[in-house]
Amino acid sequence: MQNLHKKWMLVEYKDFTKEELVKLEANIDLTKNAESPNRYTAKMGCNGMFFTAEFNNGKAKFSGVGSTMMYCDGRMKLEDSFGKALPNITLYKIEVHFLTLSNASGDKMKFVEQDWD
């Protein structure tokens, strides 16, 4: 199995263009932290986001989603949407250099490995 625990850049999500996602440097960091093994972070253009996640055989569970509380003009739509959607994600799949997070309702987020172009 490929390594899930690394930094991933968001490349497909809802009606956001890839250019918007790249400009915002939207990412999810699933790098393991020895002190808090199930705590991870994300950044969707403004605030630092944090959450707890568990991954097991294609199943995912996200909880405790929070963030810092800054307001960034023109940069909040993605962050708000991502923060609301993440707790509803229940599946993950890694294909080559891509990570897809999804649920049975058809919600989907696609990421590419940070160090792959």
C-alpha distances in whole Angstrom, upper triangle without the diagonal:
4,7,9,11,13,16,16,20,21,22,23,24,28,31,30,30,27,30,31,27,27,31,30,27,25,21,19,18,15,16,16,20,21,24,23,19,19,21,20,22,23,26,27,30,32,32,29,27,25,23,22,18,16,13,12,10,11,14,15,19,21,24,27,27,29,31,33,36,38,39,38,40,38,35,35,34,30,30,32,30,26,28,29,26,23,24,24,20,19,16,13,10,8,10,10,12,13,12,15,16,19,21,23,26,24,24,21,20,18,17,16,15,18,18,18,21
4,6,9,10,13,13,16,18,19,20,22,26,28,27,27,24,27,28,24,24,27,26,23,22,18,17,15,13,13,14,18,20,23,22,18,18,20,18,20,20,23,24,27,30,29,26,25,23,22,21,18,16,13,13,12,12,15,16,19,20,24,26,25,28,29,31,34,35,36,35,37,36,32,32,31,28,27,30,28,24,26,28,25,22,24,24,20,19,16,12,10,7,9,8,9,10,10,13,15,18,21,23,26,24,23,20,18,16,14,13,11,14,14,14,17
4,5,7,10,11,15,17,19,20,22,25,28,27,27,24,26,27,23,23,26,25,21,20,16,14,12,10,10,11,14,16,19,18,15,15,17,15,17,18,20,22,25,27,26,23,22,20,19,18,15,14,12,13,13,13,15,15,17,18,21,23,23,25,26,28,31,32,34,33,35,34,30,30,30,26,25,28,26,23,24,26,23,20,22,23,19,18,16,12,11,9,11,10,10,11,10,13,15,18,21,24,26,24,23,20,18,16,14,12,10,13,13,14,17
4,6,9,9,13,14,16,18,19,22,25,24,24,22,24,24,21,21,24,22,19,17,14,11,10,7,8,10,13,16,18,16,13,13,14,12,14,14,17,19,22,24,23,20,19,17,16,15,12,11,9,11,11,11,12,12,14,15,18,20,19,22,22,25,28,29,31,30,32,31,27,27,27,23,22,24,23,19,20,22,20,17,18,19,16,15,13,9,9,8,11,11,10,10,8,11,11,15,18,21,23,21,20,17,15,13,11,11,9,12,13,14,17
4,7,9,13,15,18,19,20,24,27,25,25,23,25,25,21,21,23,22,18,17,13,10,8,5,4,6,10,12,15,13,11,11,11,10,12,13,16,18,21,23,21,18,17,15,14,13,11,11,10,13,14,14,15,13,15,15,17,19,18,20,21,23,26,27,29,29,31,30,27,26,26,23,22,24,23,19,20,22,20,17,19,20,17,17,15,12,13,11,14,14,13,13,11,14,14,17,20,23,25,24,22,19,17,15,13,13,10,12,13,15,18
4,6,10,13,16,18,19,23,25,23,23,20,22,22,18,18,20,19,15,14,11,9,6,5,4,8,11,14,16,15,13,13,13,10,11,12,14,16,19,21,20,17,16,15,15,15,14,14,13,16,17,16,17,16,17,17,19,20,19,20,20,22,25,26,27,26,29,28,24,25,25,21,20,23,23,19,20,22,21,18,20,21,18,19,17,14,14,12,14,14,11,12,11,14,14,18,21,25,26,25,22,19,16,14,11,10,8,8,10,12,15
4,7,10,13,16,17,20,23,20,20,17,19,19,15,14,17,15,12,11,7,6,4,6,6,10,13,16,18,16,15,15,13,10,9,9,11,13,15,17,17,14,14,14,15,15,14,16,15,18,20,18,19,17,18,17,19,19,18,18,18,20,23,23,24,23,26,24,21,21,22,18,17,20,20,16,18,21,19,16,19,21,18,19,18,15,15,13,15,15,11,11,10,13,14,18,21,25,26,24,21,18,14,13,9,9,6,6,8,11,13
4,7,9,12,13,17,19,17,17,14,16,16,12,12,15,13,10,9,6,5,6,8,10,13,16,19,21,19,18,16,15,12,11,9,11,12,14,17,17,15,14,15,15,16,15,16,15,18,19,17,18,16,17,16,19,20,18,19,18,20,23,23,24,22,25,23,19,20,20,16,16,19,18,14,16,19,17,15,18,19,16,18,16,13,13,11,13,13,9,8,8,10,11,15,19,22,23,21,18,15,11,9,6,5,5,5,9,9,12
4,6,9,11,15,16,14,13,10,12,12,8,8,11,10,7,6,4,7,9,11,13,17,19,23,24,22,21,19,18,14,12,10,10,10,12,15,16,15,14,16,17,19,17,19,18,21,22,19,20,18,20,18,20,21,18,19,18,20,22,22,22,20,22,20,17,17,17,14,14,17,16,13,16,18,17,15,19,20,17,19,18,15,15,13,14,14,11,9,9,11,12,16,19,23,23,20,17,14,10,8,5,5,6,6,9,10,10
4,6,7,11,13,10,10,8,11,10,6,8,11,10,8,5,5,7,11,13,15,19,21,25,26,23,22,20,19,15,13,10,10,9,11,14,16,15,14,16,17,19,17,19,18,21,22,19,19,17,19,17,19,20,17,18,18,20,21,21,21,19,20,18,15,15,15,11,12,15,13,11,14,16,14,13,17,17,15,17,16,14,14,14,15,15,12,10,9,10,10,13,17,20,20,17,14,11,7,6,4,7,9,9,13,12,13
4,7,10,11,9,8,5,9,9,6,7,11,11,10,8,9,11,14,16,19,22,25,28,30,27,26,24,22,19,17,14,13,12,13,17,19,18,18,20,20,22,21,22,21,23,23,20,21,19,21,20,23,24,21,22,21,23,24,24,23,21,22,19,16,17,16,12,14,17,15,13,16,18,16,16,19,19,17,19,18,15,15,14,14,15,12,9,10,10,12,14,18,20,20,17,14,11,8,6,5,7,10,11,14,12,11
4,7,8,7,7,6,10,10,8,10,13,13,13,10,11,13,16,18,21,24,26,30,31,28,27,24,23,20,18,15,15,13,15,18,20,20,19,20,21,22,21,22,21,23,23,19,20,19,20,19,22,23,20,22,22,24,25,25,24,22,22,19,17,17,15,12,14,16,13,12,16,16,14,14,18,17,15,17,16,14,14,15,15,16,14,11,11,9,11,12,15,18,17,13,11,8,6,5,7,9,13,14,17,16,15
4,6,6,8,8,12,10,9,12,14,13,13,10,12,13,17,18,21,24,27,30,31,28,27,24,23,19,18,14,14,11,14,17,18,19,17,19,19,21,19,21,21,23,23,19,19,18,19,17,20,21,18,20,19,22,23,23,22,20,20,17,15,15,12,9,11,13,10,9,13,13,11,12,15,14,13,16,15,15,15,16,17,19,17,13,12,10,10,10,13,16,14,12,9,7,5,7,9,12,16,16,20,19,18
4,6,9,10,13,12,11,14,16,15,16,13,15,16,20,21,25,27,30,33,34,30,29,26,25,22,20,17,17,14,16,18,20,21,19,21,21,23,22,24,23,25,25,22,21,20,20,19,21,22,19,21,21,23,23,23,22,21,20,17,16,15,11,9,12,13,9,10,13,13,11,13,16,14,14,17,17,17,18,19,20,22,20,17,16,13,12,12,13,15,13,11,8,8,8,10,13,16,19,20,24,22,22
4,6,9,12,10,11,14,15,15,16,14,17,18,22,24,27,30,32,36,36,33,32,30,28,25,23,19,18,15,16,19,21,22,21,23,24,26,25,27,27,29,29,25,25,23,24,22,24,25,22,23,23,25,24,24,22,20,19,16,15,14,11,10,13,14,11,12,16,15,14,16,19,18,18,21,21,20,21,22,22,24,22,19,18,16,16,15,17,19,16,14,12,11,11,13,15,18,21,22,25,23,22
4,7,8,6,7,10,11,11,13,11,14,16,20,22,25,28,30,34,34,32,31,28,26,23,21,17,15,12,13,16,18,20,19,22,22,25,24,27,26,29,29,25,25,23,24,22,24,25,21,22,21,22,22,21,20,17,17,13,12,12,10,8,12,13,11,11,15,15,14,16,20,19,18,21,21,20,21,21,22,23,21,18,17,16,16,16,19,21,19,16,13,12,11,12,13,16,19,19,22,21,19
4,5,5,6,9,10,11,12,12,14,17,21,23,26,29,31,35,36,33,32,30,28,25,22,19,17,13,14,17,20,21,21,24,25,27,26,28,28,30,30,27,27,25,26,25,27,28,24,24,23,25,25,24,22,19,18,15,14,15,13,11,14,16,14,14,18,19,18,19,23,22,21,24,23,22,22,22,21,22,19,17,18,17,17,18,21,23,21,18,16,14,12,12,13,15,18,18,20,19,17
4,5,5,6,9,10,10,10,12,15,18,21,23,27,29,33,34,31,30,28,27,23,21,17,15,13,13,17,20,20,20,23,24,26,25,27,26,29,29,25,26,24,26,24,26,27,24,24,23,25,25,24,23,20,20,16,15,16,15,12,15,18,16,15,19,20,18,19,23,22,21,23,22,20,20,19,19,19,16,14,15,15,17,18,21,24,22,19,17,14,12,11,11,11,15,14,17,15,13
4,5,5,6,9,10,11,14,17,20,23,25,28,30,34,35,33,32,30,28,25,22,18,16,13,13,16,19,21,21,24,26,28,28,30,29,32,32,29,29,27,29,27,29,29,26,25,24,25,25,23,22,18,18,15,14,16,15,13,16,18,17,17,20,22,21,21,25,25,24,27,26,24,23,23,22,22,19,17,18,19,20,21,25,27,26,23,20,18,15,14,14,14,17,16,18,17,14
4,5,5,6,9,9,12,16,19,22,24,28,29,33,34,31,31,29,27,23,20,16,14,10,10,13,16,18,18,22,23,26,26,28,28,31,32,28,28,26,27,25,26,26,23,22,21,21,21,20,18,15,14,11,10,12,11,9,12,15,14,14,17,19,18,19,23,23,22,25,25,23,24,23,23,24,20,18,19,19,19,21,23,26,24,22,19,17,14,14,14,15,18,16,19,19,17
4,5,5,6,6,9,12,15,18,20,24,26,29,30,28,27,25,23,20,17,13,11,8,8,12,15,16,16,19,20,23,22,25,25,28,28,25,25,23,24,21,23,24,20,20,18,20,20,19,18,15,16,13,10,12,11,8,11,14,13,12,15,17,16,16,20,21,19,22,22,20,20,20,20,21,17,15,15,15,16,18,21,24,23,20,17,15,12,11,10,12,14,13,16,16,15
4,5,5,7,9,13,15,18,20,24,26,29,30,28,28,26,24,20,17,14,12,10,9,13,16,16,17,20,22,25,24,26,26,29,29,26,27,25,26,24,26,26,22,22,20,21,22,20,20,17,17,15,12,15,15,12,14,17,16,15,18,20,19,19,23,24,22,25,24,22,22,20,20,20,17,15,16,17,18,20,24,27,26,23,20,17,14,13,11,11,13,11,14,14,12
4,5,8,11,15,17,21,22,26,27,31,32,30,30,28,26,22,19,15,12,10,8,11,15,16,18,21,23,26,26,29,29,32,33,30,30,27,28,26,27,27,23,22,20,20,21,18,17,14,14,12,10,13,14,12,13,17,17,16,19,21,21,21,25,26,24,27,27,25,25,24,24,24,20,19,20,20,21,23,26,29,28,26,22,20,17,16,15,15,16,14,17,17,15
4,5,9,12,15,18,20,24,25,28,29,27,27,25,22,19,15,12,9,6,4,8,11,12,14,17,20,23,23,26,26,30,31,28,28,25,25,22,24,23,19,19,16,16,17,15,14,11,12,10,8,10,11,9,10,13,14,13,15,18,18,18,21,23,22,25,25,23,24,23,24,24,20,19,19,19,19,21,24,27,26,24,21,19,15,15,14,15,16,14,17,18,17
4,6,10,12,16,17,21,22,26,26,24,24,23,20,17,13,10,8,7,6,10,12,12,13,16,18,21,21,24,24,27,28,26,26,23,24,21,23,23,19,19,16,17,18,17,17,14,16,14,11,13,14,11,12,15,16,14,16,19,18,18,21,23,21,24,23,21,22,21,22,21,18,16,16,17,18,21,24,27,26,24,21,18,15,14,12,12,13,10,13,14,14
4,7,10,13,16,19,20,24,25,23,22,20,18,14,11,8,6,4,6,9,11,11,11,14,16,18,18,21,21,24,26,23,23,20,20,18,19,19,16,16,14,15,17,16,16,14,16,14,11,12,12,9,9,13,12,10,12,15,15,14,17,19,17,20,20,18,19,18,20,20,17,15,14,14,14,17,20,24,23,21,17,15,11,11,9,11,12,11,14,15,15
4,7,10,12,15,17,21,22,19,19,17,15,11,9,6,5,6,9,11,12,10,10,12,13,16,15,18,18,21,22,20,20,17,18,16,17,18,15,15,14,16,18,18,18,17,19,18,14,15,15,11,11,14,14,11,12,16,15,13,16,18,16,18,18,16,17,16,17,18,14,13,12,13,13,16,19,23,23,21,17,15,11,10,8,9,10,8,12,13,14
4,6,9,12,14,18,19,16,15,14,12,8,6,4,7,8,11,13,12,10,9,9,10,12,12,14,14,18,19,17,17,14,15,12,14,15,12,13,13,15,18,19,20,19,21,20,16,16,17,13,12,15,14,11,12,15,13,11,14,16,14,16,15,13,15,14,17,17,14,13,10,12,11,14,17,21,21,20,17,14,11,11,8,10,10,10,13,15,16
4,6,9,11,14,15,13,13,12,10,6,5,6,8,11,14,15,14,11,10,9,10,12,11,14,14,17,19,18,18,15,15,13,15,15,14,14,14,16,19,20,22,21,24,23,19,19,20,17,15,18,18,14,14,18,17,14,16,18,16,17,17,14,16,15,17,18,15,14,12,14,13,17,20,23,24,23,20,17,14,14,11,12,10,9,12,15,17
4,6,9,12,14,12,10,9,8,5,7,8,12,14,17,18,17,14,12,11,10,10,9,10,10,14,16,15,15,12,13,12,14,15,14,16,16,18,22,23,25,24,27,26,23,22,22,19,17,20,19,16,16,18,17,14,15,17,15,16,15,12,14,13,16,17,14,13,11,13,12,16,19,22,24,22,20,17,14,14,12,12,11,11,14,16,19
4,7,10,12,11,9,10,9,7,9,11,14,17,19,20,18,15,14,12,13,12,11,13,13,16,18,18,18,15,16,15,17,17,17,18,18,20,23,24,26,26,29,29,25,25,25,22,20,23,23,19,19,22,21,17,19,21,19,19,18,16,17,15,18,18,16,15,14,16,16,20,22,26,27,26,23,21,18,17,14,14,12,12,13,16,19
4,6,9,8,6,7,8,8,10,13,17,20,22,23,21,17,16,13,13,11,11,11,12,15,17,18,18,15,16,15,16,17,17,18,19,21,25,26,29,29,32,31,28,27,28,25,23,25,25,21,21,23,22,19,19,22,20,20,19,17,18,17,20,20,18,18,16,19,18,21,23,27,29,28,25,23,21,20,18,18,15,15,17,19,23
4,6,5,5,8,7,8,11,14,17,21,23,23,20,16,15,13,13,12,12,13,15,18,21,21,20,18,18,16,17,17,17,18,18,20,23,25,28,28,32,32,28,27,29,26,23,25,26,22,21,24,24,20,21,23,22,22,22,20,22,21,24,24,22,22,20,22,21,24,26,29,31,30,28,26,23,23,21,21,18,18,19,22,25
4,6,5,9,10,11,14,18,21,24,26,26,24,20,19,16,15,14,14,15,16,18,21,23,22,20,19,19,19,19,20,20,21,23,26,28,31,32,35,35,32,31,32,29,27,29,29,26,25,27,27,23,23,26,24,24,24,22,24,23,26,26,25,25,23,25,24,27,28,32,33,33,31,29,26,26,24,24,21,21,22,25,28
4,6,9,9,11,14,18,21,24,26,25,22,19,18,15,14,13,15,15,18,20,24,24,23,21,20,18,18,17,18,19,20,21,24,26,30,31,34,35,31,30,32,29,26,28,29,26,24,26,27,23,23,26,25,25,25,24,26,26,29,29,27,27,25,26,25,28,29,32,34,34,31,30,28,28,26,26,24,23,25,28,31
4,6,5,8,12,15,18,22,24,23,20,17,15,12,11,9,11,12,15,17,21,22,20,17,16,15,14,13,15,16,17,19,22,25,28,29,32,33,29,28,29,26,23,25,26,22,20,23,23,19,19,22,21,21,22,21,23,23,27,27,26,25,22,24,22,24,25,29,30,30,28,27,24,25,23,24,22,22,24,27,30
4,6,8,12,15,19,22,25,25,22,18,16,13,11,9,9,9,12,14,17,18,17,15,14,14,14,14,16,17,19,21,24,27,29,30,33,33,30,28,29,26,24,25,26,22,21,23,22,18,18,21,19,19,19,18,20,20,24,24,23,22,20,21,20,22,23,27,28,29,26,25,23,23,21,22,20,21,22,25,28
4,7,10,13,17,20,23,23,20,17,14,11,8,5,6,6,9,12,16,16,14,12,10,10,10,11,12,14,16,19,22,25,27,28,31,31,27,26,26,24,21,22,22,19,17,19,19,15,14,17,16,16,16,16,18,19,22,24,22,21,18,19,17,19,20,23,25,25,23,22,20,21,19,21,20,20,22,24,27
4,7,11,14,17,20,19,16,13,11,7,6,5,7,9,12,15,19,18,17,13,12,10,10,9,10,11,13,15,19,21,24,25,28,28,24,23,24,21,18,20,20,17,15,18,17,14,14,17,16,17,18,17,19,20,23,25,23,21,18,19,17,19,21,24,25,25,23,21,19,20,19,20,19,19,22,24,27
4,7,11,14,17,17,14,11,8,6,6,6,7,10,12,16,19,18,17,13,12,10,11,10,10,11,12,14,18,19,22,22,25,25,21,20,21,18,16,18,18,14,13,16,16,12,13,16,15,16,17,15,18,18,21,22,20,18,15,17,15,18,19,23,24,24,21,19,16,17,15,17,16,15,18,21,23
4,7,10,13,13,10,7,5,4,6,9,10,13,15,19,21,20,19,15,14,12,12,11,9,10,9,11,15,16,18,18,22,21,18,17,18,15,13,15,16,12,11,15,15,12,14,17,15,17,18,17,19,19,22,23,20,18,16,17,15,18,20,24,24,23,20,18,16,16,14,16,15,14,17,20,22
4,7,9,10,9,6,5,6,8,11,12,15,16,20,22,20,19,16,15,12,13,13,10,10,9,11,14,15,16,16,19,18,14,14,15,12,10,12,13,10,10,13,13,11,13,16,15,17,18,16,18,18,21,22,18,17,14,15,14,16,19,23,23,22,18,16,13,14,12,14,14,13,16,18,20
4,6,7,6,5,6,9,11,15,16,19,20,24,26,23,23,19,19,16,16,15,12,11,9,10,13,12,13,13,15,15,11,11,13,10,8,11,12,10,10,14,14,13,16,18,17,20,20,19,21,20,23,23,20,18,16,17,16,18,21,25,24,23,19,17,14,15,13,15,15,13,17,18,19
4,6,7,8,8,11,14,17,17,21,21,25,27,24,23,20,20,17,17,17,13,12,10,12,13,12,12,11,13,12,8,8,9,6,5,9,10,8,9,12,13,12,16,17,17,20,20,19,21,21,23,23,20,18,16,16,15,18,20,23,22,21,17,16,13,14,12,15,16,14,18,19,19
4,7,9,10,14,17,20,21,24,25,29,30,28,27,24,23,20,21,20,16,15,12,12,13,11,11,8,10,9,6,7,9,8,7,10,12,11,12,15,16,16,19,21,20,24,24,23,24,24,26,26,22,21,20,20,19,21,24,27,26,24,20,19,16,17,15,17,18,16,19,20,20
4,7,9,13,16,20,21,25,26,30,32,29,28,25,24,21,20,19,15,13,10,9,9,7,7,6,9,10,6,7,10,9,7,10,13,12,12,15,17,17,19,22,22,25,26,25,27,27,29,29,26,24,22,22,21,23,25,29,27,26,23,21,18,20,18,20,21,18,22,23,23
4,6,10,13,17,19,23,24,28,30,28,27,23,22,18,18,16,12,10,6,5,7,6,8,8,12,13,9,9,12,11,8,10,13,12,11,14,16,15,18,20,21,24,25,24,26,26,29,29,26,24,22,22,21,23,25,28,27,26,23,22,19,20,19,21,21,19,22,24,25
4,7,10,14,16,20,22,25,28,26,25,21,20,16,16,14,11,9,6,6,9,9,12,12,16,16,13,12,15,13,10,12,14,12,11,15,16,15,17,20,19,22,23,22,24,24,27,28,24,23,21,21,20,22,24,28,27,26,22,21,18,20,18,20,19,17,21,23,24
4,7,11,13,17,19,22,25,23,21,18,16,13,12,10,7,6,4,7,10,11,13,14,17,17,14,12,14,12,9,11,12,10,8,12,13,11,13,16,16,19,20,19,22,22,25,26,23,21,19,19,17,19,21,24,24,23,20,19,16,18,17,19,19,18,21,23,24
4,7,10,14,16,20,23,21,19,16,14,10,9,8,6,5,6,9,12,14,17,18,21,21,18,16,17,15,12,13,15,12,10,13,14,11,12,15,15,17,19,18,21,22,25,26,23,21,19,19,16,19,20,24,24,24,20,19,17,19,17,20,19,18,22,24,26
4,7,10,13,17,20,19,16,13,10,7,6,5,4,6,9,12,15,17,20,21,24,24,20,18,19,17,14,14,15,12,10,12,12,9,9,13,13,14,16,16,19,20,24,25,23,21,18,18,15,17,18,21,21,22,19,18,16,18,17,20,20,20,23,25,27
4,7,10,14,17,17,14,11,8,6,5,6,7,10,12,16,18,21,23,25,28,27,24,22,22,20,17,18,18,15,13,14,14,11,10,13,12,13,15,15,18,19,23,25,23,21,18,18,15,16,17,20,21,22,19,19,17,19,18,21,20,21,24,25,28
4,7,10,13,13,10,7,5,4,6,9,9,13,15,18,21,24,26,26,29,28,25,23,23,20,18,19,18,15,13,15,14,10,9,12,10,10,11,11,15,16,20,22,21,18,15,15,12,14,15,18,19,20,17,17,15,17,16,19,18,19,22,24,26
4,7,10,10,8,6,5,7,9,12,13,16,19,22,25,28,29,30,33,32,28,26,26,23,21,22,21,18,17,18,16,12,12,13,11,10,11,11,14,15,19,21,20,18,15,15,13,14,15,17,20,20,18,18,17,18,18,20,19,21,23,24,27
4,7,7,6,5,7,9,12,15,16,19,21,25,28,30,31,31,34,33,29,28,27,24,22,23,22,19,18,19,17,14,13,14,11,9,9,8,10,12,16,18,18,16,12,13,11,13,14,16,19,19,18,16,16,16,16,18,17,20,22,22,25
4,6,5,7,9,12,15,18,19,23,25,28,31,33,35,35,38,36,33,31,30,27,26,27,25,22,22,22,20,17,16,16,13,10,9,9,11,12,16,18,19,17,14,14,13,14,15,17,20,20,19,18,18,18,18,20,20,22,24,24,27
4,6,8,12,15,18,21,22,26,28,31,34,36,37,37,39,38,34,33,32,28,28,28,26,23,24,24,21,18,18,17,14,11,9,9,9,11,14,17,18,16,14,14,13,14,14,16,19,19,19,18,18,18,18,20,20,23,24,24,27
4,7,10,13,17,20,20,24,26,29,32,34,35,34,36,34,31,30,28,25,25,26,23,20,21,21,18,16,16,15,11,9,6,5,6,9,12,15,16,14,11,10,10,10,11,13,16,16,16,14,15,15,15,17,18,21,23,22,25
4,7,10,14,17,18,21,24,28,30,32,33,33,35,34,30,28,27,24,23,24,21,19,19,19,16,13,13,12,9,6,5,6,9,12,15,18,19,16,13,12,10,10,10,11,15,15,15,14,15,16,17,19,19,22,25,24,27
4,7,10,14,14,18,20,24,26,28,29,30,32,30,27,25,24,21,20,20,19,16,16,16,13,10,10,10,7,5,5,6,10,12,16,19,19,16,12,11,8,9,9,12,14,15,14,13,13,14,15,18,18,20,23,23,26
4,7,10,11,15,18,22,24,26,28,29,31,30,26,24,23,21,19,19,18,15,14,14,12,9,7,8,7,6,8,10,13,16,19,22,22,19,15,14,10,11,10,13,15,16,14,14,14,17,17,20,21,22,25,26,28
4,7,8,11,14,18,20,23,24,25,27,27,23,21,20,18,16,16,15,12,11,11,10,6,5,7,7,8,10,11,15,17,21,23,22,19,15,14,11,12,12,15,16,17,14,14,14,16,16,19,20,21,24,25,27
4,6,9,13,16,18,21,23,24,27,27,23,21,21,19,16,16,15,13,10,11,11,8,6,9,10,11,14,15,19,21,24,27,25,23,19,18,14,15,15,17,18,19,17,17,17,19,19,22,23,24,27,28,30
4,6,10,13,15,19,21,22,25,25,22,19,20,18,15,15,16,13,10,11,13,10,8,12,13,15,17,18,22,24,27,29,27,25,21,20,17,18,18,21,21,22,19,20,19,21,21,24,24,24,28,29,31
4,7,11,13,16,17,19,22,22,18,16,16,15,12,11,12,10,7,9,10,8,7,11,12,14,17,17,21,22,26,28,25,23,20,19,15,16,17,20,20,21,17,17,16,19,19,22,22,22,26,27,29
4,7,9,12,14,16,19,20,17,14,16,14,11,11,13,11,8,10,12,11,11,14,15,18,20,21,24,25,28,30,27,25,22,21,18,20,20,23,23,23,20,20,18,21,20,23,23,23,26,28,29
4,6,9,11,13,16,17,14,12,14,13,9,10,13,11,9,12,14,13,14,17,18,21,23,22,25,26,29,30,27,25,22,22,20,21,22,26,25,25,21,21,19,21,20,23,23,22,25,27,28
4,6,9,12,15,17,14,12,15,15,11,12,15,14,12,15,17,16,17,21,21,24,26,26,29,29,32,33,30,28,25,25,23,25,26,29,29,28,25,24,22,24,23,25,25,23,26,29,29
4,7,10,13,15,13,11,14,15,11,11,15,15,13,15,18,18,19,22,23,26,28,28,31,32,34,35,32,30,28,27,25,26,27,31,29,29,26,25,23,25,25,27,27,26,29,31,32
4,6,10,12,11,10,13,14,11,12,16,16,14,17,20,20,21,24,25,28,30,30,32,32,35,35,32,30,28,28,26,28,29,32,31,30,27,26,24,26,25,27,27,25,28,30,31
4,6,9,8,7,11,13,11,11,15,16,15,17,20,20,22,24,25,29,31,30,33,33,35,36,33,30,29,28,27,28,29,32,30,30,26,26,24,25,25,27,28,26,29,31,31
4,6,5,6,10,11,10,12,15,15,15,18,20,21,23,25,26,29,30,30,32,32,34,34,31,29,27,27,26,27,29,32,30,29,25,25,22,24,23,25,26,24,27,28,28
4,6,7,10,12,12,13,15,17,17,19,21,22,25,27,27,31,32,32,33,34,35,36,32,30,29,29,27,28,30,33,31,30,26,26,24,25,25,27,28,26,29,30,29
4,6,7,10,11,12,14,15,16,18,20,21,24,25,26,29,30,30,31,31,32,33,30,28,27,26,25,26,28,31,28,27,23,23,21,22,22,24,26,24,27,28,27
4,6,7,7,9,11,12,13,16,17,18,21,22,23,26,27,26,28,28,29,30,27,25,24,23,22,23,25,28,26,25,21,20,18,19,19,21,23,21,24,25,24
4,6,5,6,9,10,11,12,14,16,18,20,20,24,25,25,27,28,29,31,28,25,23,22,21,22,23,26,24,23,19,19,17,19,19,22,24,22,26,27,26
4,6,5,6,9,10,11,12,14,17,18,19,22,24,24,26,27,28,29,27,24,22,21,19,19,21,23,21,20,17,17,15,17,18,21,23,22,26,26,26
4,6,5,6,8,10,10,12,15,16,16,20,21,20,22,23,24,26,23,20,18,17,16,17,18,21,19,18,14,14,12,14,14,17,20,19,23,23,22
4,6,5,6,9,10,11,13,15,16,19,20,20,22,23,25,27,24,21,19,18,16,17,19,22,20,19,16,15,13,15,15,18,20,19,23,24,24
4,6,5,6,9,10,12,14,15,19,21,21,24,25,27,29,26,23,21,19,17,17,18,21,19,19,15,16,14,17,18,21,23,22,26,27,27
4,6,5,6,9,11,12,13,17,18,19,21,23,25,27,24,21,19,17,14,14,15,18,16,15,11,12,11,14,16,19,22,22,25,26,26
4,5,5,6,9,10,10,14,15,16,18,20,22,24,21,18,16,14,12,12,14,17,15,15,11,11,9,12,13,16,18,19,22,23,23
4,6,6,8,10,11,15,16,17,20,22,24,26,24,21,18,16,14,14,15,18,17,17,13,13,12,15,16,19,21,21,24,25,26
4,6,7,8,10,14,16,17,20,23,25,28,26,22,19,17,14,13,13,16,14,15,12,13,13,16,18,21,23,23,27,28,28
4,6,6,7,11,13,14,17,19,22,24,23,19,16,14,10,10,10,13,11,11,8,9,9,13,15,19,21,22,25,25,26
4,5,5,9,11,12,15,17,20,23,21,18,14,12,9,9,10,13,13,13,10,10,9,13,14,17,19,20,23,24,25
4,6,8,11,13,17,19,22,25,24,20,17,15,11,11,10,13,13,14,11,12,13,16,17,20,22,23,26,27,28
4,6,10,12,16,19,21,24,23,20,16,14,10,8,7,9,9,11,9,10,12,15,17,21,22,24,27,27,29
4,6,8,12,15,18,21,20,16,13,10,6,5,5,9,9,10,8,8,9,12,14,17,19,21,24,24,26
4,7,11,14,17,20,20,17,13,11,8,6,5,8,10,11,10,10,12,14,16,19,20,23,25,25,27
4,7,11,13,17,17,14,10,8,6,5,6,8,11,11,10,9,11,12,14,16,18,21,23,23,24
4,7,10,13,13,10,7,6,5,6,9,11,14,13,12,10,10,10,11,13,14,17,20,19,21
4,7,10,11,8,6,5,7,9,11,13,16,14,14,11,11,10,10,12,13,16,18,17,19
4,6,7,6,5,6,9,12,15,17,19,17,16,13,12,10,9,10,10,14,15,14,16
4,6,5,6,8,12,14,17,19,21,18,18,14,13,11,10,10,11,14,15,13,15
4,6,8,11,14,17,20,22,24,22,21,17,16,12,11,9,9,13,13,10,12
4,7,10,14,17,20,23,24,21,20,16,14,11,8,6,6,9,9,7,9
4,7,10,13,17,19,21,18,16,13,10,7,6,5,6,10,11,9,11
4,7,10,14,17,18,16,14,10,8,6,5,6,8,11,13,12,14
4,6,10,13,14,12,10,7,6,5,6,9,11,14,17,15,17
4,7,11,12,10,8,6,5,6,8,12,14,16,19,18,20
4,7,8,7,5,4,6,9,11,15,17,20,23,22,23
4,5,6,6,7,10,12,15,19,21,23,26,25,27
4,5,7,10,13,15,18,22,24,27,29,28,29
4,6,9,13,15,19,22,25,27,30,29,30
4,6,10,12,16,19,22,25,28,26,27
4,7,10,14,17,20,22,25,24,25
4,7,10,14,17,19,22,21,21
4,7,10,13,15,18,17,18
4,7,10,12,15,14,14
4,7,9,12,11,12
4,6,8,7,8
4,6,5,8
4,6,8
4,7
4
